[in-house]
Amino acid sequence: MDNYRFKYQDAIKDKIKEHLKTASFESLEEVRLELADRIFSSLAIVAKHLNWPNIDRETFESYFEVVRKEVQSNHVTTIRSPNLLSKNKSTWLNNSRENEIKWNYTERYLEYLRGQGRAETVVEEIANSSYKILSKLADPKSQSSTFIKGLVDGDVQSGKTGNFNAVINRSLDSGYKLIIVLSGIMDDLRSQTQARIDKDVIGDGKGVGLRQAFGHQGDESVFQVVSITSEEADFNRSLAGGMPSLNQANIMVCKKNVSILKNILLWLKDNLPKGATKHSLPLLIIDDEADNASLNNEGHKGQNYASKINGHIRAILGIFHKKSYLGYTATPFANVIQDRNSASEEMWSISEKSNKEITESLFEQVDNLFPDDFIFLLDTPTNYIGAHRIFETLQPSKKLPVVFDIDDYTADFPSRVMENGDDIIGVERFDNKQDWENKVGKFGCYLNFTSFSEYKKGTRASKAVDNFPIDLPNSIKDSVMCFVLGIAVRETRRKDLILSKVYQPHNTMLVHISRFTSWQNKSSKLINDFYSDIETRLKMDKPNGANSIYRKFEKVWSDYCAEIVGSIHSHLPENYVDDYMQPVSFDSISPLLADAVSNIEVLALNSTTGKELKYQDEKPRKVIAIGGNRLSRGFTLEGLTVSYFVRSTNYSDSLLQMGRWFGYRPGYLDCCKLFTSRDLISKYDSTSLCIDELKEEFKKMDQEGGTPRDFELRVRKHPGVLQITRPTILKNTTSVKWSYQDSLIMTTELDISKEKISKVWADFKGVVSPLFSAAKKNGSLLTATVTSKELIRIIESNNNFDETRNNLIKQYVNKCVEKNLLTSWTIAIKLTGTASKDIGLGILSPEQTGLPEDVQLAIRTGPSQEKGNHFYDEFIKDQRFKPTGSSANIMTGGTDMKVALEEDQIRLAEKEFITQKVSEILKDTPNISKEEALIKAQRKTKPERIYREKLTQNQGVLIFYLFEPHYVFNQVPGKVDVNIKSLLEERGQLLNEPLVGMAMGFPPISRKLDPCGEYVKGDYDLEIPDEDQDEASDELLPTDAEI
């Protein structure tokens, strides 16, 4: 009957999808009974026709509920079409060629995805985006030599593998004969990628092949692609020698390993047609994690230099007439600022030893791997949980309270240590002088160190031989117990989920504490000992005993789990529905803990243990995975719930890649937790914000018909990129240019200490207010015009930009003024906030501000006290306020930026915006009329950039916002945060001065005129070398460090 159960459920799903074609998703709940009646009646007819066994109404209802919840949890409102920057706007894939191609592999794959329960919106997006990517690759049937290089940017764990498997299927249909997938640098990732390709493309008795077999096992009119590699075996030259002809379709999945790539190159040379120097068959290289190991770290020396992996990839491409190189990454910064050298004037030399003789083979190389031809930016489905759901972003969005700030790990997992006689003690890490002053203060001290220079001399980076860890910090013990609690919560939902196609049978915890394998192995033993103890006690202790382990679990539940499990739906973004996540109490899961804790595997995954982590759906696993680099890129940890992450690194783009906790979590998002340090949270925030800004730039360039070269220049000039990109990419450059042109800068983080608030307010009254003596009222804003010198004086006064940002703004404005740019500034103050006149300061009079008008203060609400809200922890511990959620923007509205424009400029800006939105809506929404699209477009919020980009090159805008402190500090009557109230009383902070926010708008400045600022190399380098510096080179694979 089970087989028929799934047939019935598939039929019900088809009927629900049919309903949703003509009705809104929200209507599904409203018409549930009526819809169920209709489907039940129609299925009775279907069952009779197909000879299925009859089912009663009760059985039908159980099937219907399974499908309804699955459809809701998989529901995606929209996925925007991918954005594209392309050098060449034409394509070989015209209507005629499209009709010639038999899309056998593609259609089979798309049907397979539907059968796996993927939402139709997602399947359609995969179909469309893979078609567009194929259309930009080289024509496999071209009669002349051709070479295309492209890049696809998609979020971490968002489904890039599914997309490039669609591209592989399309490339096979269109005529590519050899596809080489370069899958990371670790065996685990290569094996995992091979397994996905076996299911999604090859289909030899599994995956797509169970839906429809090709070749001699099925439809003989369709060729069967041959895999040269397998899940167990990477490329092997001797085995490949016995493979069938290269003229048939072949695929291989290989590590980015010097030896492997060398052997591929020699094998390709050995199999050249007689008398030929290059292969004529079309080649596609797909480079997964393309910013890792593939880049040329030697390119700065000149065009004749290449790091080994980069040189081998370019030589493989060089041995083909028709070829495409397609990179995939979630952090494209390094890819677009890598070298763009010409082809080497020298041949690429490879030596090999055979019969005690060394022979040399010479190869031509292509020029570089820069994506000259195109860059695609993939959008994510609305049910994707990425950095934007957790960390700082440009636009307001609900944040999930899943991040726990921990500070007790330094003694056990230190990145820096101090020698104290025979003892080595872990100490806190300070990256540079600025970091020291932020955390310790200019005249503060840490241990016996009174300055950063003393600290730097008296400490050193930790080493693999240092004896750490000796014990486990309490935070890691709590995280392990959270993992067990999560298993128990998921068990209560198993009955509902197991019959659906979104069921995830595995439970995984990630522990990433150091790159040192010796530390990983010691941690594994300590965690295993702790796990064994709680396993024993859960079996032996009485649940109600005074010192029972159950009481400890109850406390951990209260501290970390109860709040989010009980309120998860209030934190979910709009249209994110997951009825599997029903609230549970500790009492209901307590009896399940003994079973939940049983059979958990504690695995140290590194080169010294030789252990592997492979998942099989039919064999559910519960794993605590302890590792470093093997778990930091590309590798998917199935059913990941709890992550303990304290490994320090200065490369924030790599840090984002290490975030394995992003992705899709149907039925268990409320079980997910991230335990990490405040420093790493801050780096995640800055990286997330920088990526958000560059994505917006990318989309704008797409609308303007931009090219990859345009994006490269914008990335190179974006100040934030220099703080998050690996320095090897900028090696040997004496300076790096950057620009604030066409950008909005806001005080996204406010220092809320008593002293800082007072200094900023005093300088506002003393420096800013006098500039408004002859001000004009412009709607809700008070405005004045000032010179660049007066603007610089404002920037030099106390304000809420950090010191580095202030210096960069000054430098950039001064350079612009030298070219007669940014000479005139409109400054403005928002007069109409929403603060109540009866709460706190409310409305400030001219006597209080020095301004000619009253100012009603604006509201920005402080972070909520809920567990797992890292913004609250920063507010309390660091006295830093980062507006989030609906308060995320310092600007109270995008229309404020029109303050410097004339009426005709405003009308033109808004007309162009509406026209653009109508075009986007028509593109992304099938079957919608122009009239309906216009109505939707007119409802869209107008962003500030549409006005800012109408400014002339000599205009700038600076807007001030004054915030009522009682809202910021959550001291509004009836909603008082008692913790913050106690801290205010301790500090003697009276909330009698407003907080000052700033939004600074820079106009577009032409590339020719933009003077750019300049980072002189060294000025902004980190003064404490990063622990991962040795990982910058790919000459030796960046494996975890060993003793």
N, C-alpha and C positions, 0 to 999 in steps of 0.2 A: 504493500500500500504506500510505502514511503516514496517510491518513484512517482506514483500518481499524485501524492501530496504536492510534489514540486511542479508537476504538470498543472494541477489546479491553481497553485500559487502563481505560476507564470501567466496563466490565462486571466486570473484576477488582476494581475499587474497590468496586462495589456489593456483590460477594460478601464482601469483607473487612468492610465495614460491617455486613453482615448477621451475620457471625460475631461482631463486637464487641457486637452487641445482647444476646447471651447469654453473652458471655465477657469476661474482663478484658483490658485493653490489653496487660498484661504477657504474657498467654498467646499473643500473636501470634507471638513468637519461639519459644516452646516447641513450638507445634504447626505450625510453618512448613511442614515437608515434607508432613504429613498434609493441611493446608489447601490447599497448592498442588496436591496430587493431586486433591482433591475439585473444586477450581475448574477445573483443566485438563479433567477429565472432563465437567463440566457445560457448559463453554464449547464443547466439541466439538459438543454437541447444539444449543446456541444458534446457533453458526456455520452449521451445516447448515440450520437452520430459517430463518435470515435471509440465507442465500446469501453469507456472508462467506468469503473465501479461507481455506483451512486453514493452520494454523501448526504447526510442529513443537515438541517439548518445549523445545528450546534457546531458540527465539524466545519461547515462552511464559515461560520463566524470566527472560529479560531484561525483558519487560513487567512480570512479577510484582514484580521487584526495584525497578523504577522506582516502581510504585504503593506498594509496602510502605514505601519510604523517604519518599515524599510523605505518606502517611497518618501515619507516625510524626512527621515534622517538623511536621505540621499538627495533631497530636494535642493536644487540650485536655481536661484531666481534668474540670474544672468551671468554670463561670462563674456566680457568684452572681447571683440575680435582683437587678435594680436596687433601691436603697433610695429611698424616696419620703417627702418631707415635703409635706403637702397641706393647704390650708385647708378644702377641701370634700371629704368622704370619699365622696360619691356621684358617679355618672357618668351621662351620657346614653347611653353605649354599653352598653346592657343586652343580654341574650340575644336579645331580639326584634329590636333594631336590628342586632345583629351578623349575624343570619340574613338580614335584608333586604338587606344590602350585598353586592354581588358583588365579591369581592376580586381582580379581574383584574390590576390593576397590581401588587398586593402579591405574589400567587402567582408572577407572571412574574419578579419581581425575586428572590424567594427561590430559585426554580429556577435562575436565572442564577448566583446566588452558589454554589449547589451545583456547577454546571457549571464554575465557576472554581476549584474545588478547595477551597472553604472547608469547614472541619470542620463536621459536622452539629451539634455542640454550639453552635458560633458562630452558625450559621444560625438555630437554634432560639431562641437568646438575642436575636438581632436581631429575629426575629418577635415574641417576647414583649414585649421592652422597647418596641418601636415601637407595639405595640397599647396598652400601658399609657399611653404618652405621648399617643397619639391620644385615649384615653378621658378625658384631663384637659384637652384643648383644647376650645374652644367648639364646640358642636353646629352644624355647617354648615347643618342643616335647621331650625334654631330659627326660630320665628315672631316672636320678640322680639329686641331689641337685646341683644347679649352681648359681653363683652370678657374674655379670659383672658390672663394673663401667666405664663409659666413659664421655667424654666432647666434645662438638662441639663449636668451636670458630668462630663467624662470625661478621662482622662489624655492628655498630649501624644502625638500620632501613634499613638493607640490604636485608631482606627477610628470616630471620631465622624462622619466624612462618610458612612460606610456606614450608620450609625444614622439620621442625618437624611434620607438618601435613602430609607430604609425608611419614615420618617414621611411624607415627601412622597408616596410611592406610596400609602400608606394614606389620606392626606388627599384624594388624587384619587379614590380609590375611594369615600370617604365623602361627597363632594360639595363640597369646596372648589373654587372657580372661579379664584381668582387667588393664586398663590404667588410671593412675592418673597423671593429668597435674597440676603441681604447678606453678601458674601464678602470680608471684609478691606478693606484700603485700597490694595492694589497690583494692577496689571493682571495680573501673573503668577499671583497666587493666584486672582483672579476667573476667569481663563482656565482654570486647572487645575480649579477647582470646576465650571465650565460643562462641561468635557470629561467629568468624572465623572457629572454629571447627565444629559448626553447619552447616556452608556452605560447608566446605572443606572435612568433614569426615562423619557426621551423615546424612545430606541430608534429613531431615524430611520435605518435601514440599518446600525446598529451595536449592540453590546452586547445589551441585553434584546430589541431589535428583531429580532436574528438568531435568537433563540429563538422569539419569537412577535410578529408585527407586528399593530398595531391600526389601525383606521380604514380608509381606502380602499386601503392597502397590504397589508391582511391581514384580520383579523376585524372586519368593519364593524359588528358589534353592540357593539363597545367603542369609545368615542370616543378620538381621538388628541389628547393634550395638545399645545398649540402653544407653542413657545419664542419669546419676543419678542426675546431676546438670543441671541448665538452665541459660539462660542469666540473668534472674532476681534473681535466688536463688543459693547460694553457698551450699555446702554439709550440709544436715540437717539429723541428726541421726534418728529422729522419722519418717520423710518421707521416708528415705532410708529403714527403716524396712519393708515397704510395697512393696519394689521393687522385681522384679522377681529374680530367682536364680542367684547366683554368677557364676555358671558354664557356663552361656551364656556370650557373649562379652558385657562388660560394660565399660563406660568411665566417668570420672568426672573431672571437672576443678575447682580447689580450690585455695583459697588464702593461702599464707604461714602465717598462723595465729595459735597461740598456741591452742586456743579453737577448731578451725575447725579440726586441725590435731589430737588432742586428741580424738575427737568424731569419726573420721575415724578409729582410732586405736581400740577404744572400740567396734565399729560396726563390724570391722573385727574379733575381738575376739568373739563377740556374734554369728557370723555366721560361726564359725569353724565347720567342720564336727564332728559328735559325736566321742569322744575319741581322736581326733587329737589335736596336739599342734601347727600345722602349716598348712597353705593352700597348696594344691598341684597344684592349677591352676597357670599359669605363670603370673607374674606381671611386668609391665613396668611403671616406674616413669619417667616422663619428667619434669625436673626442669628448668623452664624458668627464666632468670636472676639468674643463679645459684650462682653468687658471692654475692647475696643480701639476707641476713637473713638465708640462709641455712648453712652457715659455722659455725664451732664450736668455738665460742669465749672463751669457757672455757677449750679448749683442752690443753692449756699450763699447767694446774694444774695437769694433769695426765689422764690416760685412763678411769678412773671412772667418769670423769666430762664431762658434755655436756650442752650447752645452750638448752633451751626448744625446739625450732623449729628443730634444728639439731638432738636432741635426739628423738623427735617424728618421724622424717623421717627415722632415722636408726632403730627405733622399728617397723615401718610399714614394712620396708624391712625384718626385722628379723622374721616376722610372716609368711613368704613365703619360700618354698623350692626352687622355681625357680623364679629368679627375675633379673631385669636389672635396673640400675639407669643411666639416661642420662641427663647431664646438658647442658644447652645452655647459652652462654654469649658472650659479645663483649669485655670484659676486664678480661682475664683469670688469671691474676697475683695472685689474692687472692686464687683462686681455686687450683693452683698448688703449693702454698707454705702454704696451710692449714695443720693442724696437720695430721699425719699419724699414730695415736695411734692404738694399738691393741684393740680388743673388750673389753668392760668393764667387769670386774670381778663381777660386781654387776648387778642385774636386774634393768630395767628401771621401775620406780614406777609411777603409775597414780592413783590419788584419785578422787572419785566422790561421790556426796551427793545424796542419794535417800531415800525418806521417813524418813528424818531427821537422817539417818544413813550414815556414811562415810565408803565406801568400797575401798579397795586398790587392784589394778590389777598390776601384774608384767609381764614384757616383756623382751625377749632377744633383744639385739641390734647387728647390724652388726658393723664392726670395725670403719669405717670412710667413708667419701664420696670422698676421693682422687681418681681421675680417673686413677687407676692403670692399667687398661686394654687397653685403647686407648684414644687418643685425635685427633679430626679431625679439620683441618683448612680449612674453606670454602673460596673460592675465590668469588669476586664480579663481576657482569656484567660491561661492559665498560660504560654503561649509568647510573651507580650508582654514586651519588655525596656524597663522604665521606670526612673524615678529610684530606685525601691525596690531595683532590682538593682545599683545603682552607688553610691548615696549613703546617708546615714544614715536609719534607720527606727526605729519603735517596737519592732517585733518582730525577733528574730534572723532573719537570712536570708543566704544566700551572696551575696557581692559579686563582681562580675566585675572582674578586674584589667585594666581597659581605660583607666584614667585616668593620664596622665603629667603630673606637676607640672613646669612649666617656669619658669625665672626669668631668661632671657637676652634677653627681648623689650623691656625698658623703654627701651633706647637707640633702638630702631627704631619702636616703636608706643606711645609714652608717652601717658598720660592727663593727666599734669602735666609741666611743663617749668620749667627755670630759665634765665634769660638770663645769659650769661657773655660780656660784651663784645658782639661781633657774632654770637657763636654762641648757639644755643639747644640746650640739653642736656635730654634726657629724664631724669626722675627718678622714683623710686618713689612710689607714691601712698599717702598715709595719710588715711583718711577723717575722723578726728577725734582728739581727745586720747587717748581710750581705745585707739584703733587704734595710735597712736604709741607709747604706753607698752607695749602688748602686743608690738610688734615691735622697738622700739628700747630700751625700758626707761625708767623715770622719769628717770634721770640719764645716759642714753646719748646718743649723737649720731649724726647721719646727715649725711654730707658735712660741711659747716661749720655745720650747724644743731644747736643744743643743746637746743631745745625745739620743741614743736608750733607755738607762736605764731610763732617765728622762721621755721620751715618754711613756714607759711601765708603769711606776708608776703613771703618770698623766692622763692616759686614761683607759678605760675598754671596755669590749665587750658590744655591744648593747643588750638590753633585749626587750622582747615582750611588757613590760609595758611602754617603752619609747614612747613618742608621735611622732611617725613617720609613714608615711610622712605627712608633713603639706601642702606641695605644690608639684607640678610636675616639674621636671627639663625640660628644653627645649628639651633635646634629646628624652625624651619619647613622647613629643608632636609631634616632627618631625617623630618619628617612627610610631605613629598612623596615621599620614597623609600619610606616605609611604604605609601603609596598604591599605588605601582608594584608593590611586593612583594605587596600584597593582590590586585591584578589578576592577578598570576601565580598565586597560590594558588588563586584562584577559577577560573582557566583549567584547572587540573588536575582540577577537579570538574565542569567544564562538560558533559562527556559524560554524566555521571549526571543532571545537573539539567535539561538542555535539553529532555528529553522529558517532564518533569513540569510540573505547573501552578503550582508554586511558584518556577519559574525566574525570576530577575531578570537581565535582559540588560545593565543599565546599571551603570556604576561612577562614583561621584561622591565628590569631596572638598570639604569646606566650609572656607573661610578667612574668618573674621570677626574683623577686627582693629580696625575703627573705623567710626564712622558717617560719617566724612568721605569723600566720593566721590573727592576728589583723592588721598587716601592709598590708597584702594582701587585706583585706576587705576595709581598708582606701584607698588604691591605686585604688581599683575597683570603689569606689565612685568618686574619683577625676578624673579618666579616663572617667567615664561615664558623669560627668559634662562637661569635655572638649569635648567629642564626641558630646554631645547634642548641645553644642554651635556651633561647626563647621557644624553640620547637619542643624541647624536653619539658619546659615549664608549662607550656600550653596543654600538654598531655597530662601533667602531674598535678598542677595547681588547681585548687577549687575556685571557680569563678568569683565567689563572694568573699574569699579570704582577704584578710587585711593587707598582707604583703604579696598578694597574688599578682602574677604577670598580667592578668586580665585588667587589674586596676591601672597598670602602667599603659596598657593599650587604650584604655578608656580616656586617659589623660592626653595621649597622643591624638586620639580621635577628636577630642575637644579642641586641642591646640591647632590642628592642621586640617581636619577633614569635615567636621560637623557643619560648619558654616557654608562651605561651598557645595557640599552634597545637598544641603537643605535649600539652597537658593540659587543653584546653577542657572536656572532659566531666566533669572533677572539679569544675569551677566552676558547672556548670549546676544549676538548681533541680531538685528532685525531679520526676520524670515529664516532664522536658523532654528529648526524644529527637531527635537530629539525626544520622543516620548519614551524611549527606553530608559532614560535617566529619571527614574522616580526616586524621591527622597527615601532614605532608609535611616534607621536609628542604630545606635551602638548595640542596644539590647537585641535587635533583630539579626545583627551579624556576629555577635559574640559567640554563638554556638558554632559558627562556621570557621573560626580562626584556626582551630587545630588542623582541620583539613586544608585550609588555605596555606598554612606554613609548610605542609609536607611536600617533599620532593622538589624543593627549590634547589636549583644548581647554582653554586657560586663559582664563576669561571673567570680566571685571569686570561685575557685574550691578547697574547703577544708572542713574539718570536721565540721566547725561551720556553714557554709552556707547550707550544704546538697545538693548543686546543682550538677548535673551530666552533662557530655558532651557525648552525643550519636549522632552518625551520621547516617542518612538514605539517600540513594542516591536519593530517590524520593522527599526529602525535603531538598534542599540545605540550608546550614547555613552559616552565616557570624558571626564569633565569635572572640572576644578578650578574651583569656583565661588567667586568672591571678591565679597563684598557686605556689606551692613549690614541695614537694615530690610526690604529686599525679600526677604531670606532668613530673617527672624527670627520670622514668625508664620504658622502654617497651611500654608505652602508645603512640599510634600513633595519632598525630594531623593531621587530614585530610586537605589537601590543605594548609599546613603551608607555609606562605611566609615571614612574618616579625617576628623576635625574638628579644626581649629586655631582655638581660640577664646580671645581675650584682650581682647575689648572690655569695658571696665569700665562697670558700671552699678550704681546703688544700689537699683534697683527689682528685687528678687529675683523677684517674680511674673513680671515681663517677662523676667527672665533664664531662668526655667524655660521660657517660651514659645520662647525663642531656641534651646533645646536640640532641634535637628532630629535628633539622633542616637538618640532614643528610637523604638521601633517594633518591627518584625518583621524578622528577618535569617536566614531559612532558608538554610543552606549556607554562610554567611560571617560568622557572629557573631564567630568567632575572628580575623577580619581587621579588626574595628572598633577604633578607638582615638580617644581624646579627649586632645588636648594643650591644657592650660589652666593658669592660675595658681593658686597656693595660696589666694589671696584668693577667687577665684571658686569653688574647690572648697568652701571654708568656707561661702560663701553658698548653694551648692547643697545642702550638708548641712543647714543650718538651715531652708531652704525645704522640703526634702523631709520633714524631721521635723515641721514645723508642719502641712503638708498631711496627713500621716499622722494626727496628733492630731485634726485637725478632721474627717477622714473617720470616725474612730472615734466622735466626738461625734455626727456625722450619723446613723450607723447606730443608735446608742443612741436618738436622738430618734425615728427611724423606729419602733423597737419601742415607744416610749412614745406614739406618735400625735402627734408634734410637727408644727409648721407652719413655713413659711419665715420667719415673724417670729421664732420661737424660735431658728432657726439664725442669723438676723441678729444677735440679741442675743448669742449665744455667740461669733460671729466678732468682733463689736465688742469683746468683753471678753477675747478671747484675746491675751495679751501678745505672742506671736510675730508675729501679723498686723501689728502696728504697725511691725515691723522690715522687713516685706517688701512692703508695699502702697504704691503711689504716693501721695505726699503731696497731690496735687491732690484726691483723693477726700475728704481731711480738711481742705480749705482753709477758712480763716477760723474754724475751731473753736478755742476757747481751751483746751479740755482734752478728753481722750478717756478714757473709763472702761474698766477691764478687771478681770478677776476670776480668782482661783485656785480658786473653788468647784468641787467635783466634779472634781478633777484630781490627777494623780500627777506629782510633779516629782522627777527623778533627776539625779545628777551624771553626765551622759552624756559628759563630757570631763574628764579629770584632768590637772592640771599635774604633770609627772613630773620637774621639775627638783629637784636635790638640796635646795635651800633650801626650796622649797614643801613637799616631802614632810616635811621635818623640822619646819617650822612647824605644819603641820596635825596631825602626830602629837603634838607637844608640847602643843598646845591641846586635843587630844582627851583626853590624860591629865590636863591641868590643869583643864579646864572640864567635859567630859562624864563622865569616869569617876567623879568624886565624887557625881554625881547617882544612881549605882547602888549607893550604900552599903547601902540597904535593899531592894535589888531582889529580884524573884521570878523563878523559872525557869518559863517557859511553853513546854514542848516544847523546841525547839531555840533558843529565844530567851530572853535575859535582859531583863526588862522593869521599867520604873519609870514612875511618873506624875509629871509636872512641870507647873508653872504656865506661863502664856503669857510671863511675865517671864523665867523660866528658859529657855524655848524661844528667846526673842529673844537672850538671852546666848549661846546656842549658835550662832545665826545670825551674831552679831557677831564670834565668834571665827574664827580661820583655818580655812577649810574649802574644799571643792572646788567650791562654787558660785561663779560669777564675781561680781564686785562689783555689777554691775547687778542680777543675779538676787537677791542677798542683800538689796539695798536694797528691791526690789519685795516680797519676802516679808515683810520687817519692816513695810513700810507697810501691806500688806494685813492681816497679823495684828493690828496695832495698831488699825486701823479696825474689824475684827471684834470685838475685845475691847470697844471702846466700846459695841457693841450686845449685849454679853454673849454673843458667839459665839466659838468656838475658845478657850475659857478653860482647857480641860483637854487635856493632851497625853500620849499614851503614847509613851515613847521605848523603843527596844529595840536590842539588839545580837545579831547572829547568832553563835551559839557553835559551830556545826558546819559547817565548810567541808570541802573535799575535798583540801586541800594535804597532801602527805606530811610526816610528822614528821621524815623523814630529809633533806628538801630545804629549805635556807635556814632561815627562822624556824619554819616548820611549825606549831607550837603555841605560843601565848604564855601564860605563867603569870600569875597575879594580881600577882606582883612586877613583871612587865614592863608590865602594862597599868593597874594600879590598880583592876581589877575584881575582884569576889568569885569569879569562875569562870575556868577555863582557856578560851581561845578558839582553836579550830582554824581556821586562816586559810582563806579562800575562794580559788578560782582564777579569774583572768581572764587569758587568754592574750594576749600581745602580738601585733601584726600580723605577718603573714608577709612574708618578704623578696622575694616574687615581683615581677617587673617589672609596672608598671601599677597597683600597689596604693597609692593615694594616702594611705591611712591609715598606711602604713609611712613614707612621706616626711614626713608631719606628725610622727610619733613621733620621727624622727631629727632633722629640721631645727627643728621648733618646740617639741620636748619636750612634746607634747600626746598623750595616750592616749585614743582613742575606742574603747571596746569594740565589736567587731563580730562578725558570724557568730553562733556558739553562745554567745559571751560578751557579746552586745549589751546585755542587761539588767543593770543594777547589782543589782537584786533577784535573789536566787537562786531564788525561786519565788513565784508569785502568792499562795499560801496564807499567806505571811508576814504579809500585811496583815490577817489575821483576828485578830491579836494583841490587839486592843482589844475584841473582841466576846465576848458570852456564847455558850454552846453552842447555845441555841435560835435565836439570830440567825444563827449559822454554818449550822445545818441549813436554815433558811429560805432563806438566800442560795444555797446549793448546789442546793436543790430547784428554785428559780425558774430557775436557770441551766440545769439539765437540761431542764426543761419548754420553755424558749425554744429550746434547741438541737434538741430533738426536732421542734419546729415548723418550724425552718429546714431541717432535713434532709428532712422530708416535702415541703417546698415546692420544694427544689432537686433532689431525687432522685426521678425517676418510678419507679413500680412497686416502692417499698420499703414494707415493712410497719412498723407502729408498733413492734413488738417489735425489729426490726432497727435502726430509727431510735434506739430507746432505748439499745441496746447501743453504737451509734456515739457517741451523746451522752455516755454515761458515760465513754467513753475520752478525751473532749476535755479539754484542759488548762484548769483553772479560772483565769480571769484575776483579777488583784488587785482590779479595780473592783467585782466582785460583793460583796466583803467591805467595801471602802471605802465603798460607797454605803449600807451599813447603819449607818454611824456617825451619831451625832446631830450636830446643827448646832454643838454646843459642843465636839466631840471632833476631835482631829487625831492623826496618827501620824507618827513620825519613826524610821526604822530605819537603823542603821549596819552597814556590812559592811567587814570588814578583809581586805585582799587580800595574798597572799604576793607580794613584789616579784620573786622569781626567775622566776615564771611571766609576770608582766607584761613583764619585760625580756628574756624568752626566754633565760634563763640556766640552765635545767634541765639537769643532766648528761645528755650524749648528744644534746641538742637546742640547743646553745649557738649563738646568733647572734653571729658574730665581729665584725661591724660594731658592734653595740650594746655588746659587751664592750669594744671599743677605746674607745668614747665614755665608758663608765663609768669606765674607767681614767684617761682624760684629765681627767674631772671629779672624780675622787677619790670616786666614789659607791659606797658599800659594800653597799647593799641590806640594811641592818640595821634598817630601819623599815618597817612595813606601810603600804600605801596605804589611805586611808579613803574609802569611798563612802557616799552617803546617798540614801535614798528617802523622800520626804515625801508623805503622803497627806492630801488635803483632802476633807471630806465635801460632799455636795450641800447647798447653802444656797438657800433659796427666793428667787425674784426680788425679792420684797417686802422681805426682810431683808438681802440681799446688799449690803454697803456699797460694794463695788468700790473698787479703787485708782484712781489718777488720773494720767495723763500730762499734765503741763502743757505745752502746745505750745511747742516750743523746747528743753525740757529734753533731749529725746532726738533732736532733729533732727540731721542730719549737719552737721558744721561746715564741711566742704568741699562746695560745691554740686555736685550730680551733673551729669555731662556732658550728660545727656538732659533737663534741666529744660525746655528749649524744646519737647520732644516731648509735654509734658503736655496741651497744648491741641490740640483738633482743629479750631480755626478755620482753620488752614492744615494740610494733611495732613502728618503726621509723616514726611516723606520724609528720605532721607539728606541730610546737610548738604553744601552745595556752596560753592565759593569765590565 
